[in-house]
Amino acid sequence: MAGFTVMGGDVQHLRVELGPEEAVYAEGGHLVWKSSSVSVRATTGGGLMAGLRRALTGASFFVLELVGPGQADLAGFAPGKIVEVDLDGSRSILAEHRSFLAMEAGVRYDAKLMGLGFGWLGGEGLLMAKLTGTGRVFLHAIGDAVVLDLGLGESIDAEAGHVLAFEEGVGVTISRVGGLRTMIFGEEGLWFAHMKGPGRVWLRTLSRQQMIMGLMPEISKITRST
């Protein structure tokens, strides 16, 4: 069985240890380095239709199959934490597609259409990654990761851009918070995901919109100086 080690502090990365013929699957843009003995090939990770649906989310049509022996290192696109999810075959998870980092061979990577408004209003697209099967999945959360276990009938309201993933049994609807004044001056705090248990929810403390807004002053300075 492949070995996984989460390394780093505020900027985490995932070290993968592969024995002979052991394989893991990863999003191509996240590979930092690998042993020369590790072979790499592109695969749909679940068939042609799974690849097509995944491409519609904005993710890659192909995922990388890394086959040992040797090591590989994977990292996210921004500072953050790595979240390990253990799937036992009883329930799928739905994840923001750009958060996907790696999965074991027993996991299938597909895509699912969410209700109009869920990802779109959160700036993440209408389709989410659907991960099903048995094995470990690794997601990357910008900022820090928050894990909440909702009991039957228990619910939370999460700002839509902060939703990282949730178990498929969790009910999710989108609602607007506040009136016209909030919409004009509230920036991204306008749309909330109402999430109702039972099931597990993973949130990230930093949304992509927050990250972009935080960088805009620096980008403006660089633009003005060129």
DOGUTI-505189 format. One line per field, with one value per residue: x, y, z of N, C-alpha, C in turn. Coordinates in Angstrom, 1 decimal. Example, Ala and Ser with C-alpha at 12.3 -4.5 7.8 and 13.67 -1.06 7.14 Angstrom:
BEGIN
neast: (13.2, 12.8)
nnorth: (-5.7, -2.2)
nup: (7.8, 7.1)
caeast: (12.3, 13.7)
canorth: (-4.5, -1.1)
caup: (7.8, 7.1)
ceast: (13.2, 12.9)
cnorth: (-3.3, 0.0)
cup: (7.8, 7.9)
END
This chain:
BEGIN
neast: (0.8, 0.5, 2.4, 1.7, 2.6, 2.0, 3.6, 5.3, 4.3, 2.5, 2.3, 1.6, 2.6, 2.4, 4.0, 4.6, 5.0, 5.9, 5.7, 7.0, 5.1, 2.9, 0.3, -0.8, -3.1, -3.1, -3.7, -2.4, -1.1, -0.2, 2.0, 5.2, 7.8, 9.4, 10.7, 13.1, 12.6, 9.9, 7.1, 5.0, 1.8, -0.9, -4.3, -7.9, -9.0, -11.3, -12.8, -14.0, -16.4, -16.3, -13.9, -14.7, -16.9, -15.4, -13.7, -15.6, -16.0, -13.9, -11.6, -8.8, -9.0, -7.6, -6.0, -3.0, -1.3, 0.7, 3.3, 5.1, 8.4, 9.3, 9.4, 7.2, 6.2, 3.6, 1.7, -0.4, -1.9, -1.7, -0.8, -1.7, -3.6, -3.5, -6.0, -7.0, -9.2, -10.9, -12.3, -14.8, -16.4, -19.1, -20.2, -20.1, -18.0, -18.4, -16.5, -14.9, -13.6, -11.0, -9.7, -8.8, -6.2, -4.9, -5.4, -6.1, -5.9, -8.3, -10.3, -12.8, -12.9, -15.2, -17.7, -20.3, -23.3, -24.4, -27.1, -28.5, -26.7, -25.2, -22.3, -21.7, -22.5, -20.8, -18.4, -17.2, -18.0, -20.5, -20.3, -19.1, -16.4, -16.8, -16.1, -15.7, -15.8, -13.3, -10.7, -8.0, -8.4, -7.0, -7.2, -6.7, -6.8, -7.2, -5.7, -6.7, -8.1, -11.4, -13.3, -16.5, -18.9, -22.1, -25.1, -28.2, -30.6, -29.2, -27.8, -25.8, -24.8, -22.8, -20.5, -20.5, -18.1, -16.3, -16.8, -15.3, -15.7, -18.1, -20.0, -22.0, -24.6, -25.3, -27.6, -27.7, -28.4, -28.7, -28.8, -29.6, -28.2, -29.2, -30.3, -30.6, -28.6, -26.7, -25.9, -24.7, -22.6, -21.5, -19.5, -18.1, -19.7, -22.5, -23.9, -25.0, -24.3, -26.6, -26.3, -27.3, -27.4, -27.7, -24.0, -20.6, -18.8, -16.4, -14.7, -12.9, -10.8, -10.1, -11.2, -11.1, -11.8, -11.3, -8.5, -7.7, -8.6, -7.0, -4.5, -4.7, -4.0, -1.2, -0.7, -1.6, 0.3, 2.6, 1.8, 1.6, 4.3, 5.5)
nnorth: (-1.2, 2.2, 4.8, 7.8, 11.1, 14.0, 17.0, 20.0, 23.3, 26.0, 26.0, 23.3, 20.2, 17.0, 14.0, 11.1, 7.7, 5.0, 1.6, -1.2, -1.3, -0.1, 2.3, 5.7, 8.4, 11.6, 15.2, 16.8, 19.4, 19.6, 18.2, 18.2, 17.0, 13.9, 10.6, 9.3, 6.7, 6.4, 5.9, 7.7, 8.3, 9.6, 9.4, 8.8, 8.2, 6.9, 6.4, 7.4, 9.1, 10.0, 11.5, 13.5, 14.8, 15.7, 17.5, 19.5, 20.7, 22.4, 21.3, 19.1, 17.0, 14.6, 12.6, 12.2, 9.1, 7.7, 5.4, 3.2, 1.8, 4.3, 7.8, 10.6, 14.1, 16.3, 19.3, 22.1, 25.0, 27.3, 28.7, 26.6, 23.9, 20.3, 18.0, 14.9, 12.3, 9.5, 7.1, 4.6, 3.2, 3.4, 5.9, 8.7, 11.7, 15.1, 17.5, 20.7, 21.3, 22.2, 21.7, 19.1, 16.8, 14.2, 10.6, 7.2, 4.1, 2.7, 4.6, 6.4, 9.1, 11.4, 13.6, 15.9, 17.5, 20.4, 22.1, 25.0, 27.8, 27.0, 26.5, 28.5, 31.0, 31.0, 31.3, 29.1, 27.4, 25.2, 22.4, 19.8, 17.9, 14.5, 12.0, 8.6, 5.3, 3.1, 4.0, 6.4, 9.9, 13.0, 16.4, 19.9, 22.6, 26.0, 28.3, 27.4, 24.3, 23.3, 20.9, 19.6, 17.7, 17.0, 16.3, 14.4, 16.4, 18.7, 21.8, 24.2, 27.5, 28.3, 30.5, 30.6, 30.4, 29.3, 26.6, 23.5, 20.7, 18.0, 15.3, 13.1, 12.7, 15.0, 17.7, 20.5, 23.8, 27.0, 30.4, 33.9, 36.4, 39.2, 42.5, 44.8, 46.7, 45.2, 43.6, 45.4, 46.5, 44.4, 42.8, 39.7, 38.4, 37.5, 35.2, 32.2, 28.8, 26.6, 24.0, 20.8, 18.2, 14.5, 14.2, 14.7, 17.8, 19.8, 22.7, 25.6, 28.2, 30.3, 31.8, 31.7, 34.1, 35.9, 35.5, 36.6, 39.2, 40.1, 40.1, 42.0, 44.8, 44.6, 43.7, 45.8, 47.7, 46.6, 46.7, 49.4, 50.2, 49.2)
nup: (0.0, -0.8, 0.7, 2.6, 3.5, 5.1, 4.8, 6.0, 7.3, 7.4, 4.7, 3.2, 1.8, 0.0, 0.5, -1.3, -1.1, -3.0, -3.6, -5.7, -8.6, -7.4, -7.4, -7.6, -8.2, -9.5, -9.8, -12.6, -12.5, -9.9, -9.3, -8.0, -7.8, -8.7, -8.2, -10.5, -11.1, -10.9, -12.9, -15.3, -16.6, -18.5, -17.7, -17.9, -15.5, -14.8, -17.0, -20.3, -20.2, -17.6, -17.7, -19.6, -18.2, -16.0, -17.2, -17.9, -15.4, -15.3, -14.5, -15.3, -18.2, -18.2, -15.5, -13.7, -13.6, -11.3, -11.0, -9.0, -8.4, -5.9, -5.0, -4.8, -4.9, -4.0, -4.3, -3.4, -5.2, -3.8, -0.6, 2.1, 3.7, 3.8, 3.3, 4.4, 3.3, 4.1, 2.3, 2.5, 0.8, 1.3, 1.1, -1.1, -1.7, -2.4, -3.9, -4.2, -7.4, -8.0, -5.7, -5.6, -5.0, -4.9, -5.2, -4.1, -5.9, -5.7, -5.8, -7.6, -9.8, -10.6, -11.9, -10.7, -11.4, -9.8, -8.1, -9.7, -9.0, -6.8, -7.0, -8.8, -7.8, -5.8, -7.1, -8.2, -10.2, -11.7, -11.6, -9.5, -8.2, -7.9, -5.8, -5.4, -3.9, -2.6, -0.5, 0.0, -0.2, -1.1, -0.5, -1.2, 0.9, 0.7, 2.9, 6.1, 7.2, 8.1, 9.9, 10.1, 11.8, 11.1, 12.8, 12.5, 11.0, 12.0, 11.1, 9.2, 8.1, 5.6, 4.1, 0.6, -1.0, 0.8, 1.0, 0.9, 0.7, 1.0, 2.4, 0.4, 1.3, 2.7, 2.8, 0.6, 0.0, -1.6, -0.5, -0.5, 1.5, 3.2, 2.0, -0.8, -0.1, 1.2, -0.9, -2.6, -1.0, 0.3, -0.7, -1.0, 0.8, 0.3, -0.5, 0.9, 1.7, 2.7, 4.8, 5.6, 7.9, 8.1, 8.1, 7.0, 6.7, 5.0, 5.3, 4.1, 5.3, 3.8, 1.0, -2.6, -3.8, -1.7, -1.5, -3.9, -3.7, -1.6, -2.8, -4.8, -4.2, -4.2, -6.7, -8.2, -7.5, -8.7, -11.3, -11.8, -11.5, -13.7)
caeast: (0.0, 1.3, 2.5, 1.5, 3.1, 1.8, 4.8, 5.2, 3.4, 1.4, 2.3, 1.8, 2.7, 2.2, 5.0, 4.0, 6.0, 5.3, 6.4, 6.9, 3.8, 1.9, -0.1, -1.7, -3.6, -3.0, -3.9, -1.0, -0.4, 0.2, 3.3, 6.4, 8.9, 9.2, 11.9, 13.2, 12.0, 8.4, 6.6, 3.9, 1.0, -2.2, -5.5, -9.1, -9.3, -12.7, -13.5, -14.2, -17.4, -15.8, -13.0, -15.5, -17.6, -14.4, -13.3, -16.6, -15.8, -12.7, -10.5, -8.2, -9.7, -6.8, -5.3, -1.7, -1.1, 2.1, 3.5, 6.3, 8.8, 9.9, 8.7, 6.7, 5.8, 2.5, 1.4, -1.5, -1.5, -1.6, -0.6, -2.9, -3.5, -3.9, -7.1, -7.2, -10.5, -10.9, -13.6, -15.0, -17.4, -20.5, -20.7, -19.2, -17.9, -18.4, -15.4, -14.5, -12.7, -9.6, -9.0, -8.3, -4.7, -4.5, -6.3, -5.6, -6.4, -9.7, -11.3, -13.2, -13.0, -16.2, -18.2, -21.7, -24.0, -25.1, -28.2, -28.1, -26.4, -24.3, -20.9, -21.7, -22.6, -19.6, -17.3, -16.4, -18.5, -21.7, -20.0, -18.2, -15.8, -17.5, -15.1, -16.5, -15.1, -12.6, -9.3, -7.8, -8.4, -6.3, -7.7, -6.0, -7.6, -6.5, -5.8, -6.8, -9.3, -12.3, -14.1, -17.7, -19.8, -23.5, -26.0, -29.5, -31.3, -28.4, -27.4, -25.0, -24.8, -21.4, -20.3, -20.4, -16.7, -15.5, -17.1, -14.3, -16.2, -19.1, -20.5, -23.1, -25.9, -25.6, -28.4, -27.1, -29.1, -28.1, -29.7, -29.0, -28.2, -29.3, -31.0, -29.8, -27.5, -25.7, -25.4, -23.8, -21.4, -21.1, -18.5, -18.5, -20.6, -23.8, -24.5, -24.6, -24.7, -27.3, -25.9, -28.0, -26.9, -26.4, -22.9, -19.4, -18.5, -15.1, -14.6, -11.6, -10.9, -9.8, -11.8, -10.3, -12.0, -10.5, -7.1, -7.5, -8.8, -5.8, -3.4, -5.0, -3.2, 0.2, -0.7, -1.7, 1.6, 3.5, 1.4, 2.0, 5.7, 6.1)
canorth: (0.0, 3.5, 5.6, 9.3, 11.9, 15.4, 17.7, 21.4, 23.9, 26.8, 25.7, 21.9, 19.4, 15.6, 13.1, 9.8, 6.6, 3.9, 0.3, -1.7, -1.4, 0.6, 3.5, 6.7, 9.3, 13.0, 16.2, 17.0, 20.6, 19.6, 17.4, 19.0, 16.2, 12.5, 9.8, 8.9, 5.3, 6.5, 6.1, 8.6, 8.3, 10.3, 8.5, 9.5, 8.0, 6.4, 6.2, 8.6, 10.0, 10.7, 12.6, 14.6, 15.5, 16.4, 18.7, 20.5, 21.4, 23.2, 20.4, 18.4, 15.8, 13.5, 12.7, 11.4, 7.8, 7.6, 4.0, 3.0, 2.2, 5.6, 8.9, 11.8, 15.2, 17.0, 20.5, 22.9, 26.1, 28.4, 28.3, 26.0, 22.7, 19.1, 17.3, 13.4, 11.8, 8.0, 6.5, 3.2, 2.7, 3.6, 7.2, 9.6, 13.1, 16.1, 18.5, 21.8, 20.5, 22.6, 21.3, 17.7, 16.7, 12.8, 9.6, 5.9, 3.4, 2.3, 5.7, 6.9, 10.6, 11.8, 15.0, 15.9, 18.8, 20.9, 23.0, 26.3, 28.8, 26.6, 26.9, 29.7, 32.2, 31.0, 31.5, 27.9, 26.5, 24.4, 21.0, 19.5, 16.6, 13.4, 10.9, 7.4, 4.1, 2.7, 4.4, 7.7, 11.0, 14.1, 17.6, 21.0, 23.7, 27.3, 28.8, 26.3, 23.4, 23.1, 19.7, 19.6, 16.5, 17.4, 15.3, 14.4, 17.7, 19.8, 22.6, 25.4, 28.3, 28.6, 31.4, 29.6, 30.3, 28.6, 25.2, 22.7, 19.4, 17.5, 14.0, 13.3, 12.7, 16.3, 18.5, 21.8, 24.8, 28.3, 31.5, 35.2, 37.0, 40.7, 43.2, 45.4, 47.4, 44.2, 43.1, 46.4, 46.8, 43.3, 42.1, 38.3, 37.8, 37.6, 33.9, 31.2, 27.5, 26.0, 22.6, 20.1, 16.8, 14.1, 14.0, 15.5, 18.9, 20.3, 24.1, 26.3, 29.5, 31.4, 31.6, 32.2, 35.5, 36.6, 35.5, 37.5, 40.6, 40.4, 40.3, 43.1, 46.0, 44.3, 43.6, 47.2, 48.4, 46.1, 47.2, 50.8, 50.4, 48.7)
caup: (0.0, -0.9, 2.0, 2.4, 4.6, 5.0, 5.3, 6.0, 8.3, 6.8, 3.3, 3.2, 0.6, 0.3, 0.0, -1.6, -1.2, -3.8, -3.8, -7.1, -9.3, -6.6, -8.2, -7.1, -9.2, -9.1, -10.8, -13.1, -12.1, -8.5, -9.1, -7.8, -8.3, -8.5, -8.4, -11.9, -11.2, -10.9, -14.3, -15.3, -17.8, -18.4, -17.8, -17.6, -14.1, -14.6, -18.3, -21.2, -19.8, -16.4, -18.2, -20.2, -17.1, -15.2, -18.0, -17.8, -14.2, -15.4, -14.2, -16.4, -18.8, -17.7, -14.3, -13.8, -12.9, -10.9, -10.6, -8.3, -7.1, -5.8, -4.3, -5.5, -4.0, -4.6, -3.6, -4.0, -6.0, -2.9, 0.8, 2.7, 4.4, 3.0, 4.0, 4.0, 3.4, 3.9, 1.7, 2.8, -0.2, 1.7, 0.8, -1.9, -1.3, -3.4, -3.6, -5.2, -8.3, -7.9, -4.4, -5.7, -5.1, -5.2, -4.7, -4.3, -7.1, -5.5, -5.8, -8.9, -9.9, -11.6, -11.6, -10.5, -11.6, -8.6, -8.4, -10.2, -8.0, -5.7, -7.2, -9.6, -6.9, -4.9, -7.9, -8.3, -11.2, -11.4, -11.4, -8.4, -8.3, -7.1, -5.5, -4.9, -3.9, -1.3, -0.5, 0.6, -1.1, -0.5, -1.0, -0.7, 1.4, 0.9, 4.3, 7.0, 7.0, 9.3, 9.7, 11.0, 11.7, 11.4, 13.1, 11.8, 11.2, 12.3, 9.9, 9.3, 6.9, 5.2, 2.9, -0.5, -1.4, 1.8, 1.0, 0.3, 0.3, 1.9, 2.1, -0.6, 2.1, 3.2, 1.9, 0.4, -0.8, -1.6, -0.2, -0.4, 2.8, 3.2, 0.9, -1.9, 0.4, 1.4, -2.2, -3.1, -0.2, 1.1, -1.4, -1.3, 1.8, -0.2, -0.8, 1.9, 1.5, 3.9, 4.8, 6.6, 8.2, 8.7, 7.3, 7.3, 5.9, 5.1, 4.9, 4.0, 6.0, 2.9, -0.3, -3.7, -4.0, -0.6, -1.8, -5.1, -3.2, -0.8, -3.7, -5.7, -4.0, -4.6, -8.2, -8.7, -7.3, -9.7, -12.6, -11.9, -11.6, -15.0)
ceast: (0.9, 1.3, 2.3, 1.9, 2.8, 2.9, 4.5, 4.3, 2.3, 1.3, 2.6, 1.9, 2.7, 3.3, 4.4, 5.1, 5.4, 6.2, 6.3, 5.5, 2.6, 1.6, -0.9, -2.1, -3.6, -3.3, -2.5, -0.3, 0.1, 1.5, 4.5, 7.6, 8.6, 10.6, 11.9, 12.6, 10.5, 7.9, 5.3, 3.1, -0.3, -3.3, -6.7, -9.6, -10.7, -13.5, -13.6, -15.2, -17.0, -14.8, -13.7, -16.2, -16.6, -13.9, -14.3, -16.6, -14.7, -11.5, -9.9, -9.0, -8.9, -6.3, -4.0, -1.8, 0.4, 2.3, 4.9, 7.2, 9.4, 9.0, 8.2, 6.2, 4.7, 2.2, 0.3, -1.0, -1.4, -1.3, -1.9, -2.6, -4.0, -4.9, -7.1, -8.6, -10.4, -12.3, -13.7, -16.0, -18.8, -21.1, -19.7, -19.0, -18.0, -17.4, -15.3, -13.4, -11.3, -8.9, -8.5, -6.8, -4.3, -5.5, -5.7, -6.4, -7.8, -10.7, -11.5, -13.5, -14.0, -16.6, -19.7, -22.2, -24.7, -26.2, -27.7, -27.9, -25.4, -22.9, -20.8, -21.6, -21.4, -18.3, -16.6, -16.9, -19.6, -21.4, -19.0, -17.6, -16.5, -16.5, -15.8, -15.5, -14.4, -11.2, -9.2, -7.8, -7.7, -6.7, -6.8, -6.9, -6.8, -6.8, -5.8, -8.0, -10.1, -13.2, -15.3, -18.5, -21.2, -24.4, -27.3, -30.3, -30.5, -27.9, -26.5, -25.2, -23.3, -21.3, -19.8, -18.9, -15.8, -15.8, -16.0, -14.9, -17.3, -19.6, -21.8, -24.5, -26.2, -26.4, -27.8, -28.1, -28.4, -29.1, -28.9, -29.2, -28.2, -30.0, -30.1, -28.6, -26.3, -25.1, -24.4, -22.5, -20.9, -20.0, -18.9, -19.4, -22.1, -24.6, -24.0, -25.1, -25.3, -27.0, -26.5, -27.6, -28.1, -25.3, -21.8, -19.2, -17.1, -15.2, -13.2, -11.7, -10.6, -10.4, -10.9, -10.5, -11.3, -9.0, -6.8, -7.6, -7.6, -4.6, -3.5, -4.1, -1.7, 0.3, -0.8, -0.4, 2.6, 3.2, 1.8, 3.4, 6.3, 5.8)
cnorth: (1.2, 4.2, 7.1, 10.0, 13.3, 16.2, 19.3, 22.0, 24.7, 26.5, 24.2, 21.3, 17.9, 14.8, 11.7, 8.8, 5.4, 2.7, -0.1, -1.9, -0.8, 1.9, 4.4, 7.6, 10.7, 14.0, 16.7, 18.3, 20.6, 18.8, 18.3, 18.3, 14.8, 11.8, 9.4, 7.5, 5.3, 6.8, 6.9, 8.4, 9.0, 9.2, 9.3, 9.2, 7.6, 6.3, 7.5, 9.6, 10.8, 11.8, 13.8, 15.4, 16.3, 17.6, 19.8, 21.3, 22.5, 22.5, 19.8, 17.2, 14.5, 13.7, 11.9, 10.2, 7.7, 6.1, 3.9, 1.9, 3.6, 6.6, 9.9, 12.8, 16.0, 18.2, 21.3, 24.1, 27.4, 27.9, 27.7, 24.6, 21.5, 18.4, 15.8, 13.0, 10.3, 7.6, 5.0, 2.5, 2.9, 4.9, 8.0, 10.9, 13.9, 17.2, 19.5, 21.2, 20.9, 22.3, 19.9, 17.7, 15.3, 11.9, 8.2, 5.2, 3.0, 3.3, 6.1, 8.4, 10.9, 13.2, 14.9, 17.4, 19.2, 21.8, 24.3, 27.2, 28.3, 27.1, 28.2, 30.9, 32.2, 31.2, 30.3, 27.0, 25.7, 23.0, 20.9, 18.1, 15.6, 12.3, 9.8, 6.2, 3.8, 3.2, 5.9, 8.7, 12.2, 15.4, 18.7, 22.1, 25.0, 27.9, 27.5, 25.5, 23.3, 21.9, 19.8, 18.4, 17.0, 16.2, 15.4, 15.7, 18.9, 20.5, 23.7, 26.2, 28.7, 29.5, 30.5, 29.4, 29.5, 27.1, 24.4, 21.4, 19.0, 16.1, 14.1, 13.3, 14.1, 17.1, 19.9, 22.6, 26.1, 29.4, 32.8, 35.8, 38.5, 41.2, 43.8, 46.1, 46.4, 43.7, 44.1, 46.6, 45.6, 42.4, 40.6, 37.7, 37.9, 36.3, 32.9, 29.8, 27.0, 24.5, 21.9, 18.6, 15.8, 14.0, 15.0, 16.6, 19.4, 21.8, 24.6, 27.7, 30.6, 31.0, 32.1, 33.6, 36.3, 36.6, 36.5, 38.9, 41.0, 40.7, 41.5, 44.3, 45.8, 44.3, 44.9, 47.9, 47.9, 46.6, 48.6, 51.1, 49.9, 49.6)
cup: (0.0, 0.4, 1.7, 3.6, 4.3, 5.6, 5.2, 7.1, 7.6, 5.3, 3.2, 1.9, 1.0, -0.4, -0.1, -1.8, -1.9, -3.9, -5.3, -7.5, -8.5, -7.4, -7.4, -8.3, -8.7, -10.2, -11.2, -12.7, -10.7, -8.3, -9.1, -8.3, -8.1, -8.7, -9.9, -12.1, -11.2, -12.4, -14.2, -16.6, -17.5, -18.6, -17.5, -16.2, -13.8, -15.9, -19.0, -20.7, -18.5, -16.7, -18.8, -19.1, -16.3, -15.9, -18.0, -16.5, -14.3, -15.0, -15.4, -16.9, -18.2, -16.3, -14.5, -13.0, -12.6, -10.4, -10.1, -8.9, -7.1, -5.0, -5.3, -4.5, -4.7, -3.7, -4.2, -4.7, -5.1, -1.5, 1.4, 3.3, 3.5, 3.9, 3.5, 4.3, 3.1, 3.5, 2.0, 1.8, 0.1, 1.3, 0.0, -1.2, -2.5, -3.0, -4.7, -6.0, -8.2, -6.6, -4.5, -5.9, -5.5, -4.6, -4.9, -5.4, -6.9, -5.5, -7.3, -8.8, -11.0, -11.3, -11.5, -10.7, -10.3, -9.0, -8.8, -9.1, -7.0, -6.0, -7.9, -8.8, -6.0, -5.8, -8.3, -9.5, -10.8, -11.1, -10.3, -8.7, -7.4, -7.0, -4.7, -4.8, -2.5, -1.4, 0.0, -0.6, -0.4, -1.2, -0.4, -0.4, 1.4, 2.3, 5.2, 6.7, 8.3, 8.9, 10.6, 10.7, 12.1, 11.7, 12.3, 12.1, 11.6, 11.1, 10.2, 8.0, 6.7, 4.0, 1.7, -0.9, -0.5, 1.8, 0.2, -0.2, 1.3, 1.4, 1.3, 0.2, 2.7, 2.3, 1.8, -0.5, -0.6, -1.3, -0.2, 1.0, 2.7, 2.0, -0.1, -1.3, 0.7, 0.1, -2.8, -2.4, 0.5, 0.5, -1.6, -0.3, 1.5, -0.3, 0.2, 1.4, 2.8, 3.8, 5.9, 6.7, 8.0, 7.6, 7.7, 6.3, 6.1, 4.6, 4.9, 4.6, 5.0, 1.5, -1.4, -4.0, -2.9, -1.0, -2.9, -4.6, -2.4, -1.7, -4.6, -5.5, -4.4, -6.1, -8.8, -8.6, -8.4, -11.1, -12.9, -12.1, -12.9, -16.1)
END
